[in-house]
Amino acid sequence: MSCLISSSGKQVSKRNLINCFNRNENVGILFLDENYKFQTRKPGTNFDNFYKFYSENVKTPSIIFFNDKETFGKDKVKPFILSPNLYVFIEGLIPNIEKFTNHKTKSEIQLFVEQVLRPIARIDENLFIKPSVSTLLSKFIGKSGKLVFFYQKQKPTFIYNMYLGNLEDDGHNWYSNSNYKCAGVKQTYFFTPKSQIKSDSNEEQYSLEQDNSIDLEIEDLTKIEKMEEQEELKLLGLLESERYEERRIRSFQELAREDIWPSDDRNYY
């Protein structure tokens, strides 16, 4: 299952990155440098190379994206450019995307970007964070898809259906699904605490090793999938509650008056 990690600047732990990578086939990153200019590293299948680059170069807001075999083709999760100052990622199922079909070479997602999102961005790239546009687009993408907009500014990320993911690491990193919680079936990489290995250093360290012999049991995977499904249903119930909707509408009204997005907003950080 493909996955997105949106970071406000705090680096994602190696353990979480490995767990996401083990459930997918490749990993790439789009990030802002110290001058708030877009930088990218194309998707690759070598985790060691990616992590070396990431740990040494990325200390700023970023979007890390993983793809599995099923999404490795033209519908893979990747950054789509909407303007020189804005990219968008699309992850998850979007029921209404089926309206964009019958094209010989382009996928439904590509057509959705070209025919819906880019025309809006040409009018005003900031329309995506305005209540009127965000409400309409949220209804269109339904309750399973996610749109992650990545702006070229200090607080760059705005997420539609943020509640479908998980905000972790003291609120600094958002995960589009639960891939990071377990290692997955394809255990290409795993952690061995060096505290378990004879060493003169008392500092807690981790080593990255290769091993193809460790697999999760099918029964365990089924339990994990059921837990994820139950968690998703609870979150869907939250969205349906009147209390949540009233608070959301009231927040939009306040934002419209002040023309700002507060730091504690659920979708923007």
C-alpha positions in Angstrom: 0.0 0.0 0.0 1.6 3.3 -1.1 2.1 5.9 1.6 2.9 9.6 2.1 4.7 11.2 5.0 4.3 14.9 5.4 6.9 16.5 7.8 6.9 20.0 9.1 10.7 19.8 9.6 11.4 17.2 12.2 13.1 14.2 10.6 11.1 10.9 10.5 12.7 8.1 12.5 14.7 5.4 10.6 12.4 2.7 12.0 9.3 4.3 10.6 10.9 4.9 7.2 12.0 1.3 7.1 8.6 0.0 8.0 7.0 2.0 5.1 9.7 1.0 2.7 9.3 -2.7 3.5 5.7 -2.6 2.5 6.5 -0.9 -0.8 8.9 -0.9 -3.7 10.5 2.5 -3.9 10.8 5.8 -2.1 11.2 9.5 -3.2 11.1 12.9 -1.6 10.1 16.5 -2.3 11.4 19.1 0.2 12.1 22.7 0.7 15.7 23.8 1.1 16.9 26.5 3.6 15.8 29.2 1.1 12.3 27.6 0.7 13.0 26.4 -2.8 11.7 23.1 -4.0 14.2 20.2 -4.1 13.5 16.6 -5.1 15.1 13.2 -5.1 13.6 10.8 -7.7 12.1 7.5 -6.4 14.6 4.7 -6.0 14.6 1.2 -4.7 17.8 1.4 -2.6 16.8 2.4 0.9 20.4 2.9 2.1 21.1 5.5 -0.5 17.9 7.3 0.2 18.4 7.4 4.0 21.9 8.6 3.7 20.7 11.5 1.5 17.7 12.2 3.7 19.6 12.2 7.0 22.3 14.5 5.7 20.4 16.9 3.6 16.7 17.3 4.7 16.1 19.3 7.9 13.1 21.3 6.5 9.5 20.6 5.5 9.2 17.6 3.2 6.9 15.0 1.6 8.2 11.5 1.5 6.3 9.2 -0.9 6.4 5.4 -1.2 4.9 3.2 -3.9 4.0 -0.5 -4.0 4.0 -2.7 -7.1 0.3 -2.0 -7.9 0.9 1.7 -8.0 4.3 1.6 -9.6 2.9 2.5 -13.1 1.3 5.7 -14.3 -1.0 6.0 -11.2 1.8 5.9 -8.7 1.9 8.4 -5.9 4.1 11.3 -7.0 4.2 15.1 -7.0 2.1 16.9 -9.6 3.1 20.5 -10.3 0.2 22.9 -10.2 2.2 26.1 -10.3 5.8 27.2 -9.8 5.0 27.5 -6.1 2.7 24.5 -5.5 2.7 20.7 -5.9 0.0 18.2 -5.1 0.1 14.5 -4.1 -3.0 12.3 -4.5 -3.2 9.1 -2.3 -6.0 6.7 -1.6 -9.2 5.9 -3.4 -11.2 8.8 -5.0 -14.6 7.4 -6.1 -15.5 10.3 -8.4 -12.2 10.0 -10.2 -13.9 7.4 -12.5 -15.5 10.4 -14.3 -12.2 11.1 -15.9 -11.8 8.1 -18.2 -11.6 7.0 -21.8 -8.2 8.5 -22.5 -5.7 6.3 -24.3 -2.5 7.5 -22.6 -3.4 9.4 -19.5 -4.7 8.0 -16.2 -7.8 9.3 -14.3 -5.5 11.0 -11.8 -3.6 12.8 -14.5 -6.8 14.0 -16.1 -8.2 15.1 -12.7 -5.0 17.2 -12.1 -5.1 18.7 -15.6 -8.8 19.4 -15.8 -9.7 20.3 -12.3 -6.7 21.2 -10.1 -4.5 23.1 -12.5 -7.3 25.4 -13.8 -8.0 26.4 -10.1 -4.3 27.0 -9.5 -4.1 29.2 -12.6 -6.8 31.5 -11.1 -5.2 31.6 -7.7 -3.0 28.9 -6.1 -4.2 29.9 -2.6 -7.8 29.0 -3.5 -7.2 25.4 -2.3 -7.1 26.6 1.3 -10.2 28.8 1.0 -13.3 27.4 2.6 -15.5 27.5 -0.5 -13.1 25.6 -2.7 -11.9 23.2 0.0 -15.5 22.2 0.9 -16.3 21.5 -2.8 -13.2 19.5 -3.4 -13.6 17.6 -0.2 -17.0 16.5 -1.2 -15.7 15.4 -4.6 -12.8 13.3 -3.4 -15.1 11.6 -0.8 -14.0 10.0 2.5 -11.2 7.7 1.3 -8.9 9.8 -0.9 -6.4 12.4 0.3 -5.0 15.5 -1.4 -1.7 16.9 0.0 -0.9 20.4 -1.2 2.8 21.4 -0.7 3.4 25.2 -1.0 6.7 27.0 -1.3 6.5 28.9 2.0 7.2 28.6 5.7 4.1 26.5 6.6 3.8 24.6 3.3 1.4 21.7 3.8 -2.4 21.7 3.5 -4.1 18.3 3.6 -7.7 17.3 2.5 -9.0 14.4 4.6 -6.2 14.7 7.1 -8.2 12.7 9.6 -7.8 9.6 7.5 -4.1 9.6 8.4 -2.1 9.7 11.6 -0.4 12.8 13.1 2.6 11.5 15.1 6.0 12.6 16.5 4.6 15.4 18.7 2.5 16.6 15.8 5.4 17.2 13.4 4.8 14.3 11.0 1.6 13.1 9.3 1.4 9.6 7.9 -1.3 8.9 5.2 -1.9 5.3 6.5 -0.5 2.9 9.1 2.4 1.5 7.1 4.9 2.9 9.6 3.4 0.9 12.5 4.6 -2.5 11.4 7.4 -3.9 9.3 5.3 -5.6 6.6 5.7 -8.9 4.8 8.7 -8.0 2.8 11.3 -7.8 5.5 14.2 -6.5 3.4 15.5 -4.3 6.3 15.2 -4.5 10.0 16.6 -3.0 13.2 19.0 -4.6 15.6 19.7 -2.4 18.7 23.4 -2.2 19.1 22.8 -2.4 22.9 22.2 -6.1 22.2 25.6 -6.4 20.5 28.9 -6.3 22.5 30.1 -2.7 22.2 32.2 -0.3 24.2 29.7 2.6 23.6 26.9 3.1 26.0 25.0 5.3 23.5 21.8 3.7 22.1 22.4 3.1 18.4 20.7 1.2 15.6 22.2 -0.7 12.8 20.6 -1.4 9.5 21.0 -5.0 8.3 19.6 -7.1 5.5 17.6 -10.2 6.1 15.1 -12.0 4.0 14.1 -14.7 6.5 11.8 -12.7 8.8 8.1 -12.6 7.7 5.0 -11.7 9.5 2.5 -14.5 9.8 -0.7 -14.2 7.7 -2.8 -14.3 10.9 -0.9 -11.4 12.3 -1.3 -9.4 9.1 -5.1 -10.1 9.2 -5.3 -8.8 12.7 -3.4 -5.6 11.8 -5.6 -5.0 8.8 -8.7 -5.4 11.0 -7.3 -3.0 13.5 -6.6 -0.4 10.8 -10.1 -0.9 9.4 -11.7 -0.4 12.9 -9.5 2.7 13.4 -10.6 4.1 10.1 -14.3 3.5 10.9 -13.9 5.4 14.2 -12.4 8.4 12.3 -15.2 8.3 9.8 -17.7 8.5 12.7 -15.8 11.6 13.9 -16.3 13.3 10.6 -20.0 12.6 10.6 -20.6 14.1 14.0 -22.4 17.4 14.1 -20.0 18.7 16.7 -17.0 18.2 14.4 -18.8 19.8 11.4 -19.9 22.9 13.5 -16.4 23.4 14.7 -15.0 23.0 11.2 -17.5 25.6 9.8 -16.8 28.0 12.6 -13.1 27.6 12.0 -13.5 28.3 8.3 -15.6 31.4 9.1 -12.8 32.7 11.4 -10.2 32.0 8.8 -12.1 33.8 6.1 -12.4 36.9 8.3 -8.8 36.9 9.4 -7.4 35.5 6.1 -4.9 33.3 8.1 -4.6 29.7 9.1 -3.8 29.1 12.8 -1.0 26.8 13.8 -3.4 24.3 15.5 -5.6 23.8 12.4 -6.2 20.1 11.7 -5.3 20.4 8.0 -2.5 23.0 7.8 0.9 23.0 9.5 
